[in-house]
Amino acid sequence: MSAPSAALSQRISYELLRQLHAAHAHSGVGALTVVTLFWVLFYWQLRDRWVLAWALLLYLNVAVVFIWYARFGVDARRPVPRPPAYWLRRFHAVQAFAGLSWGIAPWLFAAQDNLPVNAVLVVAVMGLASASQGTLSFVRHGMTSFALPMMLCLAVALLRQPDPLHGVLAFFVLLHLLLSIKLSSDHHQLMVEALRARFDNEALAERLGAQVVATERASQEKTRFLATASHDLRQPLHALALMGSALRERLARQGHPEARQAGEMMRAVDALGSSLDALLDVSRLDAGVVVAERVPVALQGVFLELQRRFEASASVRELALRVRATPVCVRADAHLLLRLLSNLVDNALKYTPCGGVLVAARKRGEQVWVDVVDTGIGIAPEHAALVFDEFYQVGNPGRDRTLGLGIGLSIVRRLAELMGLSVRLHSRPGCGSRFRVVLPLVEVARVFEPVSDAPSRVSGPAPRVLVLDDEAGIRHAMLDLLRTHGIDAEAVADETAAEAALREAQMGGQPFRVLLLDYRLAHGADGLQVAQRLRQTFAPSPALLLVTGETAPERLREVQRLGIPVLYKPVQAERLLATIGSLKAIEK
């Protein structure tokens, strides 16, 4: 027997002993009652002094059984109890003694001329064996240890009687013995199998629980890694984006020939920023800060926005992008649906070397099918379920950055789950792919339509801006960009300097209207807490704009709870300027 099997058998044996103790440890009163009833009955009939001796033997037997139960109960409460074999040996010895105690009765006082007394003794012994089934089945061969000496002694004593009727009684005693042993053995095997199944299920549940914990831990570590890596990558990229935007603006104003190279550099920065924004989308969805607002949506508005966003990209790739007009309306979150379909179209364009991409919608009963079909490289069946996992890409062994990070379809899956939609994939290698989004149909006249997320500048005088950031490179780049675009701005590194700058500006009659700051400041300082303290000190309070590379889920939830405008590094200059222009100081 292998070590695991032996250990399991030991555990089953001990559990059966424990159940035996729990069920019968307090049955001593019943045993004393039965013993008293029988010896009184026989003594009343026979007036034989051996009946009294037999009664004392039975009382001793009850005491021995009680001692076994008591010692087992004490041992079971020890930190390391004795092994089951120790208690099983003693249990069999106790039961053999009990069987002999009952089986010796016909040898002490059975009489040839008193068939009724012998018949009563036979009935008593057979009834005792039957009544002991429930108790003795907890232990393998427990019935054998008890019933074999008891009933064999009785059968031999009966066979010694010359009356043939005693031989008939002996036959029935032996038959009852065999049946009792067989039934007890079968009952014991059923209990063993039930416990084996229970322990196997408990072990399986424990392994599954450990796997769930490990999976959750891995998911949390992945989320923390993505947040940390995203933050560390965003910081230098943000500085590069700010300085590049300022440089491009100055070169373009001067008509310098190097303005084109500056534009190419900024397109590369924007591409990298888009990859980091994809990681941000994963963090935001995992953090639960994105809430779906399912309302009636006109698909035509979504389709027009898709056409606007991707027609230039398709033209550069020399691909045909066809977005069919549709009058149907669906129930969904307009902006999330637009993002979902944008990811599908973007993915289709990346993996379609020639041909084109078609976006179309059609009604099917109470549903609307929105299909994104391409003539690209296709997806093999073994990859179909994996393409919705993070960082999984088909046909990109060299990790070409122009094909993205491999998380676009992962975001599609998350967005679909958030809106309660299903996404189906049908594809054949070399023949293209079809992604189908299934949405509920609605019939309404007035619907919500998505609007473009492209930033627009706000007209009017630009407000004074105070930049609070602990990194010198970020402060210099931000000042350079803002001043290039005609915005009066100053930059400080910590809370003390910010308070001094705000007080000086207020006393000079030119208060700062916008406080632009990072979430994570030097020495572990929390930018939000710093901003709250500064706003409580000055009136009117400057409007807050958080510009951060922090994407940890708990930080995202905190920002959402406070309702503070936030831009994520690297920030596009156009979006930054438009957001600053839209902010107003808050009068206390």
Buried (B, 14 or more C-beta within 10 A) or exposed (E): EEEEEEEBBEBBBBBBBBEBBEEBBEBBEEBBEBBEEBBEBBBEBBEBEBBEEBBEBBBEBBEBBBEBBEEBEEBBEEEEBBEBEEBBEBBBEBBBBBBBBBBBBBBBBBEEEBBEBBEBBBEBBBEBBBEBBEBBBBBBBBBBBBBBBBBBBBBBBBBBBEEEEBBEBBEEBBEBBEEBBEBBBEBBEEBBEEBBEEBEEEEEEEEEEEEEEEEEEEEEEBBEEBBEEBBEBBBBBBBBBBBBBBBBBBBEEEEBEEBEEBBEBBEEBBEBBEBBBBBBBBBBBBBEBBEBEBBBBBBBBBBBBBBEBBEEBBEEBEBBBEBEEBEBBBBBBBBBBBBBBBBBBBBBBBBBEEEBBBBBBEEEEEEBBBBBBBBBBBBEEEBBEEBBEBEBBBBBEEEEEEBBBBBBBBBBBBBBEBBEBEBEBEBEBEEBBBBBBBBBBBEEEEBBBBEEEEBEEEEEEBBBBBBBBBBEBBBBBBBBBBBBBEBBBBBBBBBEBBBEBBEEBBEEEEBBBBBBBBBBBEEEBEBBEBBBEBBEEBEBBBBBBBBBBBBBBEBBBBBBEEEBBBBBBBBBBBBBBBBBBBBEBEEE
